[in-house]
Amino acid sequence: SMPICRVHMLERLKRDFQLAVLTLFGVSAVVGILPFAVYRFATGAFWVGLADAVIVVAISTAVLHAWITGDTRKGGVFMVICNTIGSMLITLLFGHHGLFWVFVVVVTNFFLTSRRVALIANTVLLLTVWSHAESYISLHDRVSFMVTSTLVTIYTYIFAYVTATQRERMESLASQDPLTGCANRRAMEIELERSIAMHRRDRTAFSLAVLDLDHFKSINDRYGHEAGDQVLVDFVELLRQRTRKSDQLFRMGGEEFVLLMRDTHCAQMDVVLSKLHRAVQESLGGIGGPVTVSIGGTQLRSGDGWADWLSRADAAMYRAKNEGRDRVVIDGKD
């Protein structure tokens, strides 16, 4: 079980960039700050050691919270607050020697949370440090520090903006189906994990449906892949027109799609899927005539992993296939 747990953790780090950043920073903070805390306590600098220890505990708690809940936004903001307040305290306690930590904080803040929040935190930090005249040897020293720290803030902001933009483009390419424009299986797994975390946190209801076009292979065989591709594009467009913005559609592979519905209980799911099924019957067609769909749906249950949840929806879809296709089957409904 230990190797499996380790593999699962590595997979989460690969899929969730922000969680990886928070984890890396958390480990670095513990390794970098904890020895200072021990040294301060050993040399009698109790209050400074306590401040270091509190920072380590706070950052570790934020990382743990992000891992348990999947909510990296709150963890990042909390870390930025700890960073900023900790840097202020170190500067006030150590004066000139504490200024060196400000540069580290100014840079890391931009990677822990949004650029807007980081910019606000850094501005507060720099103004506080500027106001503490005792931290500087001379006016020239004070002005030099503020100029360099301001430039570091500006350049780091630009770097964070460019990096985030490039990462968003790469993630979009890596998580998007090029034919239909909807998200792919990789993105689906991430969203299912996030939905499960949200359900565990605040009991949000989620439903999942697997939709598979009937006799799709025969369309490709008889009329060519261009005709089949057009059916897929039309199918996705039809679903988008008849689902909410909060619903998420994924192409799992071939002619099989997955629809994730938030704030949707079993009865509501039944109504939604029945309407979608009817819309496909009435509107979807290709060169060879009307195209139908088999749909299986299930609701998220407590204790589900994403694979278990998806498996039930997939089994319901195959039940629809086995019962004659062109129908909706809801898991647990007779």
C-alpha positions as CSV (number, residue, x, y, z in Angstrom):
1,S,0.0,0.0,0.0
2,M,2.9,2.3,0.7
3,P,4.3,2.2,-2.9
4,I,0.8,2.7,-4.3
5,C,0.3,5.8,-2.0
6,R,3.6,7.2,-3.1
7,V,2.7,6.7,-6.8
8,H,-0.6,8.4,-6.2
9,M,1.1,11.4,-4.6
10,L,3.6,11.7,-7.5
11,E,0.7,11.6,-10.0
12,R,-1.1,14.4,-8.1
13,L,2.1,16.5,-8.2
14,K,2.5,15.9,-11.9
15,R,-1.2,16.9,-12.7
16,D,-1.5,19.8,-10.3
17,F,1.2,22.5,-10.9
18,Q,0.1,24.7,-8.0
19,L,0.0,21.9,-5.5
20,A,3.6,21.0,-6.7
21,V,4.7,24.6,-6.1
22,L,3.1,24.8,-2.6
23,T,4.7,21.4,-1.7
24,L,8.1,22.4,-3.0
25,F,8.0,25.7,-1.1
26,G,6.7,24.0,2.1
27,V,9.5,21.4,2.0
28,S,12.1,24.2,1.3
29,A,10.7,26.3,4.1
30,V,10.9,23.5,6.7
31,V,14.4,22.5,5.6
32,G,15.6,26.2,5.4
33,I,13.9,27.7,8.5
34,L,13.7,24.9,11.0
35,P,17.5,24.8,11.6
36,F,17.4,28.5,12.4
37,A,14.6,27.9,14.9
38,V,16.6,25.2,16.6
39,Y,19.7,27.5,16.6
40,R,17.8,30.4,18.1
41,F,16.4,28.3,20.9
42,A,19.8,26.8,21.6
43,T,21.4,30.3,21.8
44,G,18.7,31.8,24.0
45,A,16.9,33.8,21.4
46,F,13.6,32.4,22.5
47,W,11.2,34.9,20.7
48,V,13.1,34.8,17.4
49,G,13.2,31.0,17.6
50,L,9.5,30.9,18.4
51,A,8.7,33.1,15.4
52,D,10.6,30.8,13.1
53,A,8.9,27.7,14.6
54,V,5.4,29.3,14.1
55,I,6.2,30.1,10.5
56,V,7.3,26.5,9.9
57,V,4.1,25.1,11.5
58,A,1.9,27.5,9.6
59,I,3.4,26.7,6.2
60,S,3.3,22.9,6.9
61,T,-0.4,23.2,7.9
62,A,-1.2,25.1,4.6
63,V,0.5,22.4,2.5
64,L,-1.3,19.7,4.4
65,H,-4.6,21.5,3.9
66,A,-4.0,21.7,0.2
67,W,-3.2,18.0,0.0
68,I,-6.3,17.0,1.9
69,T,-8.9,19.3,0.4
70,G,-7.4,20.0,-3.1
71,D,-7.9,23.7,-2.4
72,T,-4.5,25.2,-3.4
73,R,-5.8,28.8,-3.6
74,K,-6.4,29.2,0.2
75,G,-3.2,27.4,1.0
76,G,-1.3,29.7,-1.3
77,V,-2.8,32.9,0.2
78,F,-2.1,31.6,3.7
79,M,1.5,30.9,2.8
80,V,1.9,34.5,1.4
81,I,0.5,35.9,4.6
82,C,2.9,33.9,6.7
83,N,5.8,34.9,4.4
84,T,5.0,38.5,4.5
85,I,4.3,38.8,8.3
86,G,7.4,36.6,9.0
87,S,9.6,38.8,6.9
88,M,8.3,41.9,8.6
89,L,9.1,40.3,12.0
90,I,12.5,39.2,11.0
91,T,13.4,42.7,9.7
92,L,12.1,44.4,12.9
93,L,14.0,41.9,15.1
94,F,17.3,41.7,13.1
95,G,17.4,45.1,11.4
96,H,19.8,45.3,8.6
97,H,20.6,41.5,8.6
98,G,16.8,40.7,8.2
99,L,16.5,42.6,4.9
100,F,18.1,39.8,2.9
101,W,15.0,37.6,3.5
102,V,12.7,40.3,1.9
103,F,14.1,39.5,-1.6
104,V,13.3,35.8,-1.1
105,V,9.7,36.6,0.1
106,V,9.1,39.1,-2.7
107,V,10.0,36.5,-5.4
108,T,8.2,33.4,-3.8
109,N,4.9,35.3,-3.2
110,F,4.3,35.5,-6.9
111,F,4.4,31.8,-7.3
112,L,2.3,30.9,-4.3
113,T,-0.9,32.9,-5.2
114,S,-2.4,35.2,-7.8
115,R,-0.2,38.1,-9.1
116,R,-2.7,40.6,-7.7
117,V,-2.6,39.2,-4.2
118,A,1.2,38.8,-4.3
119,L,1.6,42.4,-5.5
120,I,-0.6,43.7,-2.6
121,A,1.4,41.6,-0.1
122,N,4.7,42.7,-1.4
123,T,3.7,46.4,-1.4
124,V,2.6,46.1,2.2
125,L,5.9,44.4,3.0
126,L,8.1,46.9,1.3
127,L,6.3,49.9,2.8
128,T,6.6,48.4,6.3
129,V,10.3,47.7,5.8
130,W,10.8,51.2,4.4
131,S,9.2,52.8,7.4
132,H,11.6,51.0,9.8
133,A,14.6,53.4,9.6
134,E,16.6,51.5,12.2
135,S,17.1,48.6,9.7
136,Y,19.3,50.8,7.5
137,I,22.9,51.9,8.0
138,S,22.3,55.2,6.1
139,L,19.8,57.0,3.9
140,H,21.8,55.8,0.9
141,D,21.5,52.2,2.1
142,R,17.7,52.7,2.6
143,V,17.1,54.2,-0.9
144,S,19.3,51.5,-2.5
145,F,17.4,48.7,-0.8
146,M,14.0,50.1,-1.8
147,V,15.0,50.6,-5.5
148,T,16.4,47.1,-5.8
149,S,13.5,45.5,-4.0
150,T,11.0,47.4,-6.1
151,L,12.8,46.3,-9.3
152,V,12.8,42.7,-8.1
153,T,9.1,43.0,-7.6
154,I,8.4,44.4,-11.0
155,Y,10.6,41.9,-12.8
156,T,9.2,39.0,-10.9
157,Y,5.7,40.1,-11.7
158,I,6.5,40.2,-15.4
159,F,8.2,36.8,-15.2
160,A,5.2,35.3,-13.3
161,Y,2.8,36.7,-15.9
162,V,4.8,35.3,-18.8
163,T,5.2,32.0,-17.1
164,A,1.5,31.7,-16.2
165,T,0.5,32.6,-19.8
166,Q,2.8,30.0,-21.3
167,R,1.7,27.4,-18.8
168,E,-2.0,28.1,-19.5
169,R,-1.4,27.7,-23.2
170,M,0.5,24.4,-22.7
171,E,-2.1,23.1,-20.4
172,S,-4.9,24.0,-22.8
173,L,-3.1,22.1,-25.6
174,A,-2.4,19.1,-23.4
175,S,-5.9,18.9,-22.0
176,Q,-8.0,19.8,-25.1
177,D,-9.3,17.4,-27.8
178,P,-8.2,19.0,-31.1
179,L,-11.2,17.9,-33.1
180,T,-14.1,18.8,-30.9
181,G,-12.5,21.5,-28.7
182,C,-13.8,19.8,-25.5
183,A,-11.5,18.7,-22.7
184,N,-9.8,15.3,-23.0
185,R,-9.4,12.3,-20.6
186,R,-6.4,13.8,-18.9
187,A,-8.4,16.9,-17.9
188,M,-11.4,14.7,-17.0
189,E,-9.4,12.8,-14.4
190,I,-8.2,16.1,-12.8
191,E,-11.8,17.5,-12.7
192,L,-13.2,14.3,-11.2
193,E,-10.6,14.4,-8.4
194,R,-11.5,18.0,-7.7
195,S,-15.2,17.3,-7.7
196,I,-14.7,14.4,-5.2
197,A,-12.6,16.7,-3.0
198,M,-15.3,19.4,-3.1
199,H,-18.0,16.8,-2.3
200,R,-16.0,15.6,0.7
201,R,-15.4,19.2,1.9
202,D,-18.9,20.7,1.6
203,R,-21.2,17.9,0.3
204,T,-21.7,19.4,-3.1
205,A,-23.8,17.0,-5.3
206,F,-22.2,15.8,-8.5
207,S,-23.6,13.5,-11.3
208,L,-21.6,11.9,-14.1
209,A,-22.8,10.5,-17.4
210,V,-21.1,8.5,-20.2
211,L,-22.5,9.1,-23.7
212,D,-21.6,6.8,-26.5
213,L,-22.8,7.3,-30.1
214,D,-24.5,4.2,-31.5
215,H,-23.1,2.4,-34.5
216,F,-20.4,5.1,-35.0
217,K,-17.9,2.7,-36.5
218,S,-20.3,2.0,-39.4
219,I,-20.4,5.7,-40.2
220,N,-16.6,5.8,-40.5
221,D,-16.5,2.5,-42.5
222,R,-19.3,3.5,-45.0
223,Y,-18.8,7.2,-45.4
224,G,-15.2,7.9,-44.3
225,H,-13.6,9.5,-41.3
226,E,-14.5,13.1,-42.4
227,A,-18.1,12.2,-42.1
228,G,-17.5,10.6,-38.7
229,D,-15.6,13.6,-37.5
230,Q,-18.4,16.0,-38.5
231,V,-20.9,13.9,-36.5
232,L,-18.6,14.2,-33.5
233,V,-18.3,18.0,-33.9
234,D,-22.1,18.4,-34.3
235,F,-22.7,16.2,-31.3
236,V,-20.5,18.3,-29.1
237,E,-22.0,21.5,-30.3
238,L,-25.5,20.1,-29.6
239,L,-24.5,19.1,-26.1
240,R,-23.0,22.5,-25.4
241,Q,-26.2,24.3,-26.5
242,R,-28.3,22.2,-24.1
243,T,-26.1,22.1,-21.0
244,R,-25.2,24.7,-18.4
245,K,-21.9,26.6,-18.3
246,S,-21.1,24.9,-15.1
247,D,-21.4,21.4,-16.7
248,Q,-18.2,20.0,-18.2
249,L,-17.9,17.8,-21.2
250,F,-14.9,15.6,-22.0
251,R,-14.0,13.3,-24.9
252,M,-12.8,10.1,-23.3
253,G,-11.9,8.5,-26.6
254,G,-13.4,7.7,-30.0
255,E,-17.1,8.3,-29.9
256,E,-17.4,8.2,-26.1
257,F,-17.9,11.3,-24.0
258,V,-18.3,12.1,-20.3
259,L,-20.5,14.8,-18.9
260,L,-19.8,16.1,-15.4
261,M,-22.8,17.9,-13.7
262,R,-22.4,20.0,-10.6
263,D,-25.2,20.6,-8.0
264,T,-27.2,17.8,-9.7
265,H,-28.9,15.1,-7.8
266,C,-30.2,11.8,-9.2
267,A,-33.7,13.0,-10.1
268,Q,-32.3,16.2,-11.8
269,M,-29.7,14.1,-13.7
270,D,-32.5,11.8,-15.0
271,V,-34.4,14.9,-16.4
272,V,-31.2,16.4,-17.9
273,L,-30.1,13.2,-19.6
274,S,-33.5,12.4,-20.9
275,K,-33.7,15.9,-22.5
276,L,-30.2,15.4,-24.1
277,H,-31.2,12.0,-25.4
278,R,-34.3,13.4,-27.0
279,A,-32.4,16.3,-28.5
280,V,-29.9,13.9,-30.1
281,Q,-32.8,11.9,-31.5
282,E,-34.4,15.0,-33.0
283,S,-31.4,16.9,-34.2
284,L,-28.3,14.8,-34.7
285,G,-27.6,13.3,-38.2
286,G,-25.0,12.6,-40.7
287,I,-24.7,11.5,-44.3
288,G,-26.2,8.2,-43.5
289,G,-29.2,9.6,-41.6
290,P,-30.1,10.1,-37.9
291,V,-27.5,9.3,-35.3
292,T,-28.5,8.1,-31.8
293,V,-26.8,7.9,-28.4
294,S,-26.7,5.5,-25.5
295,I,-26.3,7.2,-22.1
296,G,-25.4,5.9,-18.6
297,G,-25.5,8.1,-15.5
298,T,-24.7,7.9,-11.9
299,Q,-24.4,10.2,-8.9
300,L,-21.3,10.7,-6.8
301,R,-21.4,8.7,-3.5
302,S,-19.4,9.1,-0.3
303,G,-16.2,7.1,-0.4
304,D,-16.0,7.1,-4.2
305,G,-12.7,7.4,-6.0
306,W,-12.9,8.9,-9.5
307,A,-12.3,5.5,-11.2
308,D,-15.2,3.9,-9.2
309,W,-17.5,6.7,-10.0
310,L,-16.7,6.6,-13.7
311,S,-16.9,2.8,-13.8
312,R,-20.5,2.9,-12.6
313,A,-21.5,5.4,-15.2
314,D,-19.7,3.4,-17.9
315,A,-21.5,0.2,-16.7
316,A,-24.8,2.0,-16.9
317,M,-24.0,3.1,-20.5
318,Y,-23.1,-0.5,-21.5
319,R,-26.4,-1.6,-20.0
320,A,-28.1,0.9,-22.3
321,K,-26.2,-0.7,-25.2
322,N,-27.2,-4.2,-24.2
323,E,-30.8,-3.3,-23.8
324,G,-31.1,-2.1,-27.4
325,R,-29.1,1.2,-27.6
326,D,-30.7,4.7,-28.1
327,R,-31.7,5.1,-24.4
328,V,-30.8,6.4,-21.0
329,V,-29.9,4.1,-18.0
330,I,-29.5,5.6,-14.6
331,D,-27.4,3.5,-12.1
332,G,-29.5,2.3,-9.3
333,K,-32.8,3.1,-11.1
334,D,-35.0,0.1,-12.1
